[in-house]
């Protein structure tokens, strides 16, 4: 017979917290710990009685800790001073160099793949869902668009461009 979930938390809570601290650090460990046990509580009724509960919880904790790390990379970073004038970064037609005019001249799928990946920071899997197609097709469209930009607009560099 399975233990009540409260007993699972009491028995393995400290181990899960140590895993979270090791992966995300002390500051974010409690958030990852909480997310771990929320997810575990939802899935616990379907867990087989023969399962290794501690290993199962550590796996969930690892994944939730990675989610916390990923979320932190999307948070804005504080800056000491705001610029005096707006830079216009990412606003089509606002730059003097005209890179966004060159992007606008790309075929639709290439233009959107570049915008979604390099401007919005979406992974290719999400771009594929938006555009309808495969992850590889979205990656290829962005790569072809960059290749075309490099050929037609030699000064073209986009944030996150590996070049």
Secondary structure as GFF3:
##gff-version 3
##sequence-region A 1 163
A	DSSP	alpha_helix	5	24	.	.	.	ID=ss1
A	DSSP	alpha_helix	26	44	.	.	.	ID=ss2
A	DSSP	alpha_helix	53	74	.	.	.	ID=ss3
A	DSSP	alpha_helix	99	104	.	.	.	ID=ss4
A	DSSP	alpha_helix	108	114	.	.	.	ID=ss5
A	DSSP	pi_helix	115	119	.	.	.	ID=ss6
A	DSSP	alpha_helix	124	131	.	.	.	ID=ss7
A	DSSP	alpha_helix	135	152	.	.	.	ID=ss8
###
